[in-house]
Amino acid sequence: MISERSKLILRKLCEVFVLPKQTLPKKNPFKILIATIISQNTSSRNARNAFEKLSNRFKITPKTLANASESKIEECLKVAGLYRKKAKIIKAVSRIVLEEHSGNLQQILSLPLEEARKTLQELPGVGSKTADVVLLFASGRSTIPVDTHVNRVSKRLGLVQHEANYEGVRTSLQKLFEDSLAVHLLLISLGRKYCKARNPLCRQCPVNMLCPSNKS
């Protein structure tokens, strides 16, 4: 059964990979939101560099960023790409959080999960993945952000249907696994090291015997 196989896959991945250290600003919902917006459509390295530059220049709070010069925010974000669009989004999000949510995302995060996801997605530049990242990393809610690695790996492993969209992948994985954070991080690790988009390293993959897509 797929549920038993999913347990074996998770157990094996836990043996092989050390869970990555928290790379997002721990437990600060607004900082996590801004960092995740910056990370959209860019590499993790460029996103970290851009967030660091922004943090060195501005205090990462709704009030500071809402009142900051858009051009100065752009300067910090150039390394991450789409910097003009992201700077505009960051200012807009900061203003809304400041004016409509008392400068604090906690009231949104305390809502029931699906209501919190919906409310976060009403913010400019916040889609399903960004909302799920904030909920998972800022408040430990049981949701699995689906990036390109999670999407690719979960489908190759036969954990979800190949035609599944974002919500299909997310909800299917959440039915199979209880530890959302571990699953999210471990599938990303597997995708980066072995289950690459092109030329996957099936022969070396630690879960190749459990994978229906194994080409070794």
Buried (B, 14 or more C-beta within 10 A) or exposed (E): EBEEBBEEBBEBBEEBBEEEEEBBBEEBBBBBBBBBBBBBEBEEEBBBBBBEBBBEBBEBBBEEBBEBEEEEBBEBBBBBBBBEBBBBBBBBBBBBBBEEBEBEBEEBBEBEBEEBBEBBBEBBBBEBBBBBBBBBBBBEBEBBBBBEBBBBBBBBBBBBEEEBEBEEBBEBBBEBBEEBBBBBBBBBBBBBBBBBEEEBEBEEBBBBEBBEBBEE
